[in-house]
Amino acid sequence: MAKAKKLPSGSWRVRLYTGRDEAGKAVYKSFTAPTKKEAEAAAALYAVRKKQKDEIGMTVGEAIDAYIRSKENVLSPSTIGGYRLMRRNHLQALMDVPLSDITNAAVQAEINREALRLSPKTLRNAHGLLSAALGAYLPDFTLRTTLPARQHKIKELPTVEEVIAATKGTDIELPVMLALWLSLRMSEVRGLRYRDIRDGVLTVNCVKIKFGSEEFVKEQAKTYNSTRRLRVPAYIASLIGEGEPDAFIVTFSAQTITKKLKRYVEASCGKDVTFHQLRHLNASVMLELGVPDKYAMERGGWASNNTLKTVYQHTFSQKRQEVDGQIDSYFEALL
């Protein structure tokens, strides 16, 4: 904010830059008051009101674009990429509506229309992005929308044994085992480098994601709890081998891994599975083995309201080592 200067008359004045005229000359607005504090307060109030007026002049789509840009350096590349896809593909009838004209009736009508083609989960995510943007740039507007009820889908996944049988000895065995055994996400698998493994311990702190033709590498995992350390089982260590410290261990694209996994599993047992569902299977194994929630969340990088409030600690306590040994024994027996 511009500082007030004392005039020869004894009053105080703030000259606030407001832009440039058609000739490119800087334009200022002056605020004069008996005291320095009053002059600066008047200028600050004008700046706030001008900003609010400018923002209300935005369209819904522009507000969402601005919201996404404001989060680029604090959210994961995959989250930002997901936002951009939603902005491009969903709730399109609202995107050219000025913020000043947005109504709950218009939002509800678009939600009703999109519900015919989108799943409840996808629609809720798109509505969540809209809500966040409106909250940021139209704070006095209260969004009230009725959303479709969540659907509980039951899908028959292959068993852990079937996945191992389908992929053992193949070119994607390593990425599959990293997800199935150590519960790594696809972006974490692809972001894993040889230097991330020291003394038999893997540190998950980098993700690698592709959007369009561009690859993004971010030196931190998806969330606070995603940055974690895992003991590398001997079997997985043998699959990893050795390489240049800065080289990525898995060089396949996410699309290639996904397609190969789907093809190998379907050919082996006739079932369908996504790469992300390997983490579901990993969670099921830990549940079956009676692994306490604390250690299951540590290994998988999952967060809850409770764990977010606590400091990440005792990762390699005696009990955690017992848990690791129990899980390793399970997979070693299957292999």
C-alpha positions in Angstrom: 0.0 0.0 0.0 1.2 3.5 -0.9 2.5 5.6 2.1 1.1 9.0 3.0 3.2 12.1 2.6 2.8 15.3 4.6 1.9 18.4 2.5 3.1 22.0 3.1 -0.4 22.7 4.4 0.0 20.2 7.2 -2.4 17.7 5.8 -1.4 14.2 4.6 -1.9 12.8 1.1 -1.8 9.3 -0.4 -1.4 8.9 -4.2 -2.7 5.5 -5.2 -1.8 4.1 -8.6 -4.9 2.9 -10.5 -3.6 2.0 -13.9 -2.7 3.7 -17.2 -4.8 5.9 -19.5 -5.2 5.3 -23.3 -1.9 7.1 -23.9 -0.1 4.8 -21.5 0.3 7.5 -18.8 0.2 6.4 -15.2 -3.1 7.4 -13.4 -3.2 8.1 -9.7 -6.1 8.8 -7.3 -5.4 11.1 -4.3 -6.6 10.8 -0.8 -6.1 13.7 1.6 -6.8 13.8 5.3 -5.8 15.7 8.5 -3.7 12.7 9.7 -1.4 10.2 8.1 -3.5 7.3 9.5 -6.8 8.6 8.1 -5.3 9.2 4.6 -3.8 5.7 4.4 -7.1 4.2 5.7 -9.1 5.9 3.0 -6.7 4.7 0.3 -6.8 1.2 1.7 -10.6 1.1 1.7 -10.8 2.4 -1.9 -8.3 -0.3 -3.0 -10.3 -3.1 -1.3 -13.6 -1.9 -2.8 -12.0 -1.5 -6.3 -10.7 -5.0 -6.1 -14.1 -6.4 -5.1 -15.7 -4.5 -8.0 -13.2 -5.8 -10.5 -13.7 -9.3 -9.3 -17.4 -9.2 -9.5 -17.0 -8.1 -13.1 -15.4 -11.5 -13.8 -17.3 -14.4 -15.3 -17.6 -17.7 -13.4 -15.0 -19.3 -15.7 -12.6 -16.4 -15.1 -13.1 -16.8 -11.4 -12.3 -20.5 -11.5 -9.2 -19.8 -13.7 -8.0 -17.2 -11.1 -8.7 -19.6 -8.3 -6.6 -22.3 -10.0 -3.7 -20.0 -10.6 -3.8 -18.9 -6.9 -3.2 -22.5 -5.9 -0.6 -23.6 -8.4 2.4 -23.5 -6.0 0.6 -25.0 -3.0 -1.3 -27.9 -4.5 0.1 -31.0 -6.2 0.4 -31.0 -10.0 -2.2 -33.8 -10.2 -4.7 -31.7 -8.2 -4.1 -28.6 -10.4 -4.4 -30.8 -13.5 -7.7 -32.2 -12.3 -9.0 -28.7 -11.7 -8.1 -27.7 -15.2 -9.9 -30.7 -16.7 -13.0 -29.9 -14.7 -12.9 -26.2 -15.7 -12.7 -27.3 -19.4 -15.2 -30.1 -19.4 -17.9 -29.6 -16.7 -20.6 -27.0 -15.8 -19.9 -25.3 -19.1 -23.3 -23.4 -19.2 -22.1 -21.4 -16.2 -18.6 -20.4 -17.4 -19.6 -17.2 -19.3 -22.1 -16.0 -16.6 -20.8 -12.8 -14.9 -20.3 -13.3 -11.1 -22.8 -10.5 -10.5 -25.5 -12.5 -12.3 -24.9 -15.9 -10.8 -27.9 -17.4 -8.9 -28.6 -20.6 -7.0 -31.3 -21.4 -9.5 -28.8 -21.3 -12.4 -26.3 -23.5 -10.6 -29.0 -26.0 -9.7 -30.2 -26.1 -13.3 -26.7 -26.9 -14.6 -26.2 -29.5 -11.9 -29.5 -31.2 -12.9 -28.4 -31.2 -16.6 -24.9 -32.5 -15.8 -26.3 -35.2 -13.6 -27.6 -37.0 -16.7 -24.0 -37.6 -17.9 -21.7 -37.4 -14.9 -21.2 -39.7 -12.0 -22.2 -38.3 -8.6 -18.6 -38.3 -7.5 -17.4 -36.3 -10.6 -20.3 -33.9 -10.2 -19.5 -33.3 -6.6 -15.9 -32.6 -7.4 -16.9 -30.1 -10.1 -19.3 -28.4 -7.7 -16.6 -28.3 -5.1 -14.3 -26.4 -7.4 -17.1 -24.0 -8.3 -17.9 -23.4 -4.6 -14.3 -22.7 -3.8 -14.0 -20.1 -6.6 -17.2 -18.4 -5.7 -16.2 -18.3 -2.0 -12.9 -16.6 -3.0 -14.2 -14.0 -5.4 -17.9 -13.6 -4.4 -17.7 -14.1 -0.6 -21.2 -12.6 0.0 -22.9 -15.3 -2.2 -24.1 -18.4 -0.4 -24.2 -21.4 -2.6 -27.1 -23.8 -1.9 -27.2 -26.8 -4.2 -28.8 -30.2 -4.0 -26.4 -32.8 -5.3 -27.0 -36.4 -6.4 -26.7 -39.0 -3.7 -23.5 -40.9 -3.5 -23.6 -44.3 -5.2 -22.1 -47.4 -3.6 -20.6 -49.4 -6.3 -19.4 -53.0 -5.7 -16.7 -54.1 -8.1 -15.1 -57.5 -8.0 -11.4 -56.8 -7.9 -8.8 -59.6 -8.5 -7.2 -60.9 -5.4 -3.6 -60.1 -4.5 -2.6 -63.6 -5.5 -4.2 -63.1 -9.0 -2.4 -59.8 -9.5 0.9 -61.2 -8.6 0.4 -64.3 -10.8 -0.6 -62.0 -13.7 2.4 -59.6 -13.5 5.3 -61.6 -11.9 8.2 -61.7 -14.3 6.6 -59.1 -16.6 8.0 -55.7 -17.5 5.7 -53.9 -15.1 6.2 -56.2 -12.1 8.2 -53.5 -10.2 5.6 -50.7 -10.5 2.9 -53.1 -9.6 4.7 -54.4 -6.5 5.5 -50.9 -5.4 1.8 -50.1 -5.4 0.5 -53.5 -4.2 3.2 -54.1 -1.5 4.3 -50.6 -0.4 1.1 -48.7 -1.4 2.7 -46.2 -3.7 0.6 -44.0 -5.9 1.3 -43.9 -9.7 2.9 -40.5 -9.4 5.1 -41.7 -6.6 6.1 -44.8 -8.4 7.1 -42.7 -11.4 8.9 -40.1 -9.3 11.0 -42.6 -7.5 14.8 -42.2 -8.0 17.7 -44.4 -7.0 18.9 -41.8 -4.6 15.6 -42.0 -2.7 16.7 -45.4 -1.4 19.4 -45.4 1.3 20.3 -48.2 3.7 17.3 -50.2 2.6 14.8 -47.4 3.3 12.8 -45.6 0.6 11.8 -42.0 1.1 8.7 -41.0 -0.8 9.1 -37.3 -1.5 8.8 -36.7 -5.2 6.0 -37.1 -7.7 6.1 -37.3 -11.5 3.0 -36.5 -13.6 2.3 -36.0 -17.3 -0.3 -33.5 -18.5 -0.7 -33.5 -22.3 2.8 -33.5 -23.7 4.5 -32.1 -20.6 6.0 -33.9 -17.7 6.0 -32.3 -14.3 8.3 -33.4 -11.4 7.5 -32.0 -8.0 9.9 -32.4 -5.1 7.3 -33.2 -2.6 4.5 -35.8 -2.4 0.7 -35.1 -2.7 0.0 -34.3 0.9 1.7 -33.8 4.3 1.2 -37.5 5.1 2.3 -38.6 1.6 5.9 -37.8 2.4 6.9 -40.9 4.2 9.6 -43.6 4.7 9.2 -47.3 3.9 11.5 -50.2 4.4 12.3 -51.8 1.0 11.7 -55.6 1.1 14.5 -57.7 -0.4 12.4 -58.9 -3.3 11.5 -55.4 -4.4 15.2 -54.3 -3.9 16.2 -57.1 -6.3 13.7 -55.8 -8.9 15.0 -52.2 -8.5 18.7 -53.0 -8.8 21.2 -50.2 -9.1 21.4 -47.0 -11.3 22.5 -43.4 -11.4 21.4 -41.6 -8.3 19.3 -39.0 -10.1 17.8 -41.4 -12.6 14.1 -42.4 -12.3 13.7 -46.1 -11.4 10.5 -46.6 -13.4 10.6 -45.1 -16.9 7.3 -46.3 -18.3 4.5 -43.7 -18.7 1.5 -44.0 -16.5 -0.6 -44.8 -19.6 1.7 -47.7 -20.5 1.7 -49.1 -17.0 -2.1 -48.9 -16.8 -2.7 -50.5 -20.2 -0.3 -53.3 -19.5 -1.7 -54.0 -16.0 -5.2 -54.2 -17.4 -4.2 -56.5 -20.3 -2.1 -58.9 -18.1 -4.7 -59.2 -15.4 -7.6 -59.7 -17.8 -5.7 -62.3 -19.7 -4.7 -64.1 -16.5 -8.0 -64.2 -14.5 -10.6 -62.3 -16.6 -10.9 -59.5 -14.1 -10.5 -55.8 -14.3 -8.3 -53.6 -12.1 -6.9 -50.1 -12.2 -3.4 -49.1 -10.9 -5.0 -47.0 -8.1 -7.0 -50.1 -7.0 -3.7 -51.8 -6.2 -3.6 -49.4 -3.2 -7.1 -50.6 -2.2 -5.8 -54.2 -2.3 -2.9 -53.2 -0.1 -5.3 -51.6 2.4 -7.3 -54.8 2.4 -4.2 -56.9 3.2 -3.4 -54.6 6.1 -7.0 -55.0 7.4 -6.8 -58.7 7.0 -3.5 -58.8 8.9 -4.9 -56.6 11.7 -2.4 -53.8 11.2 -3.3 -50.9 13.5 -4.7 -47.8 11.8 -1.7 -45.7 12.8 0.8 -47.9 10.9 -1.5 -48.5 8.0 -1.9 -44.8 7.5 1.9 -44.3 7.8 2.7 -46.9 5.2 0.0 -45.7 2.7 0.4 -42.0 3.3 -3.3 -41.6 4.1 -4.5 -38.8 6.3 -7.4 -38.1 8.6 -8.4 -35.2 10.8 -6.6 -36.8 13.7 -3.3 -37.7 12.0 -3.1 -34.2 10.4 -3.0 -32.7 13.9 -0.2 -34.9 15.0 3.5 -34.8 14.3 4.8 -37.6 12.1 6.9 -39.7 14.4 8.1 -43.1 15.5 8.0 -44.3 11.9 10.5 -47.0 12.6 9.5 -47.9 16.1 9.7 -51.5 17.3 6.0 -52.0 16.6 6.2 -50.4 13.1 9.1 -52.8 12.3 6.9 -55.7 13.4 4.1 -54.5 11.1 6.5 -54.2 8.2 7.8 -57.7 8.9 4.3 -59.0 9.0 3.3 -57.5 5.6 6.6 -58.5 4.0 6.1 -62.1 5.2 2.6 -62.1 3.6 3.9 -61.1 0.2 7.0 -63.2 0.4 4.8 -66.3 1.0 2.8 -65.5 -2.1 5.9 -65.1 -4.2 
